[in-house]
């Protein structure tokens, strides 16, 4: 085994990075489970649906190309389409065609979607605040920066 100080530091860093990623995956599963339960119970909305509406509401004009929505959701284009179909049927989102290119399809949040999202945002904020109640603000700021680094520029 190589005991050179630089190699040991690299091994320690790699082990710490793996530990962080494993814990991050567990935390992500916990957060999704909790938000699915709370949002579903109060608003009839899954966390994935909530995120989709949130992304649409933050987009210019309240609409995104399906491929861009897939990227933000971490889904495939067909996964986004499957997610959007029931939301279209209930009037939370609408399909829109690009005026200049009929091959490009947009998903847009509707007034009903905005209304549901506005109500669900309060529930989501309260749930997240409860989950992170013991984390000091400076730690949240640091972790937010670390997660931003993982996601890359513009995320």
Secondary structure, 3 states (H helix, E strand, C coil): CCCCHHHHHHHHHHHHHHHHHHHHHHHHHHHHHHHHHHHHHHHCCCHHHHHHHHHHHHCHHHEEEHHHHHHHHCCCHHHHHHHHHHHHHCCCEEEEECCCCCCCEEEEECHHHHHHHHHHHHHHHHHHHHHCCCCCHHHHHHHHHHHHHHHCCCC
